[in-house]
Amino acid sequence: MSKERGRKQLMLKVPEVRHFLASPANETLGDLFESYDLAVSALERFRAASPADEPRILEYERLCRDIEQEVRVYCNGGFGRQARS
């Protein structure tokens, strides 16, 4: 369930590789999907907390951006070339 939520979140956040994310995921992408879902969920909890934990919010915003970038690189590099072959 977490992997599928992460996939859908990433499809919205990284639309330029949506077509790769829509295809069956290998283990690497599945792990990225799950990690992204967990990071986004934690970020939402930190943002909703009172008082807000700004350092942790910034840390998790950066983590989400890092995962998004890793997905871009992965899809445009290794996975992307395999899918076009």
N, C-alpha and C positions, 0 to 999 in steps of 0.2 A: 504494500500500500504506500509506504513512504517513497519507494522508488518511482511509482507512477505519479505521485504528487510532485516530486522533484522534477520529473520529466516535463510535466505540464507547466510548471513554474518557469523552467528554463526555456521552453518553447515560446513563452510570452516575453521573457527577458532577453533572449538571444535569437531574434527572429531570422537572422541571416543564415542560421544553420538548422532552422526548424525542420526542413525536409530530412536531414540526417537524424535528428532526434526522434522523428516519427517512426523510423524503421526499427526493427527489433534491436534491442540493445545487447551489446556484449557485456562481459563482466566489468570491464573498466568503466564504460558509460553508466552501467547500473550502479556502480559504487559512487560515481559523481552525482547521479540523480539523488541517491539516498543522502549523501553528504549535504547536498544543496538544500534538500527538504529540512533536514535537521538544523542547518544553520539559519534558514529563513524562519523556522518556527521559534528558535531561540531568540532571534532578533525581534520578532513580534512580541514575545514575552518581555524582553528587556525594555522595549519602547512603551509597553503598557504599564510597567511597574511604576510605583510611586514611592519614593522619588526615583526619577530616571537615573540609571547608571550610565552616564555619558561615555566614560572610557570603554565600557563593555559594548555599548551600542556602536561606537566607532570601530571597535575591533571586529564585530560581527558584520558590519557593513563592508569592511575591507575583505573579510573572509568570503562573503557572498560574491563580491566583485572578482576576487581571485579565482573562485570556482567557475564563474561565468567565463573568464578569460581562458581558463584551462579547457573548458568545453569548446570554445572557439578554436583554440589551437589544435585540439585533438581532432575535431571534425574537419577542419581545413587541411590538416596534415595527414596523418596515418589513415584514419577512418574514411575521410573524404576520398582519398585516392583509391582505396579498396572498393568503395561503393560505385565509383565510375568505371571500374575495369570491366 
